[in-house]
Amino acid sequence: MNTSIIINELQFKAVRSSGAGGQHVNKVSSKVELSFDIAGSNGLTENEKMMLTQKLSSKITNAGTLLLQCGESRSQHRNKELVIKRLLDILKVNLHIPKKRKPTKPSKTAIKKRLEKKQKQALKKASRRKPLL
């Protein structure tokens, strides 16, 4: 993943934010919508594109575009920074390949200790019981 190429490929659109805010909200387009064409990106390898389309299938449009928006701040520039950061985080998380787990067995000493401790606990409990007649 080449982040500088990806950032250059992003398309932004400023729209008016929804919700409370009074006169400021009604006259300023501070909310930022980001669109990123995964299939047409030069910053991703073919393998990465396939991984992203599979993992982000619910967030991608039919045209293969990932859409994100941010209207948290009153500043359009701050919202643009936040939405870029959010996109890069999403890409990093979804391109991460977890390490394969190697199955292991407990050592003979660990097994022996566990059984001895279990036996000791059983004897302790048995000694507390009333004797049978």
N, C-alpha and C positions, 0 to 999 in steps of 0.2 A: 504494500500500500504506500503510494507516494502522496503525502498530504499536500505538498505545494501544488501539484498538478490538480488534485481533487478540489482544492480551494479555488483555483482559477476556473474550474468547470462549473461551479455553483451558479445558480440563477436566483436572484432575489426580487421580491416584490413587496412594496410597502403598502399596507392597508390600514384603515382606521380600526383602532382597538374597540372592543365591545366592553360593556359594563360601566360602572360608575366612574366619574371623573369630571363631570360637568362640561364647561365650555372648552376646556383643553382637549378632551377626547373627541369632541365634535368637529374640531378644525385641524387636528394634527394626525398624520398617518405615521404612527410610531410602531405599530405591529409589523413584524417582518415575516414573510413567508419564503421559505427556502425550498427549492426543488433541485434534486440531484438525479441525473439520469445514470443509473447503475450500469445498464447494458452498454451505453455509449461512452463510458468513462475510459480514458487512457491511463489513469492513475491506478487502475486495478488490473490484476492478471485475470485470465479467464477462469481459473480455479476460484479466485476470490469472488468474482461476479456470481458464479454458481452458488457458492456458499451463502452469499448475502441474499440472493433471490429466494433461496430455500428458507433461510432463517427469518427473513423479514417479509415473508409472503403476505402477511396480514396488513402490513404498513405500506406496501408498494401498490401503485396504481396499475391498471391493465397495460399501460404503455411502458411499464418498467421504471417509473419515476418515484423516488422517495420524497415525500412532502413533509416538511416540519415547519412549525410556526412558533413564534415567541412574541409575547406582548407583555412580559413581566415588568419591564422598565418603561419610564416615560420617554427615554431617549431611543431613537431609532438606531443609532450607532451601537449602543449597549445591547439592544435586542439582537442586532446582527452578530455581535461577538458571541452572545449567549447561544444563538441557534447554530453557529458554526461549531462551537465547543460541543454542543449536544450531538451534532452529527458525527463529529470525530469520535466521541465517546461511544456512540452506537456502533460505528464501524469497527472500532477497536475491540469492543466486547464480542461482537458477532463474528469477527475474524479470528478470535483466540481459539486455538486448538488445545483442549486439555490433554495432559499427559496420560498415557495408558497406565492403569493400575496394575502393579505386579502382585499377584496373589502370594501371600506368605503364610507360613505355619508358625505357631509358637514353638519356642525351643523346648528340648526335653527337660531342661532345668525348670523352666517356667511351668510346664505341665506338672512336674513333680511337686513343686512348691504349692501350686493351687490345690492339688489333691491332699497334700499334708495339712494345709490350712483348713480345708473342708472337713477332714477327719477330726482335727483338733476342735473345731467348732461343734461338730456332732457330739463328741465326747462331753464337751462343756454343757450342752443342752441336755444330754442324757443324764448327767449327774444331778441335774436339778429336779428330775422327775421323782414322784413318789414311788417307792418300790412296790412291785406287784406281789400280791399274796398268793 
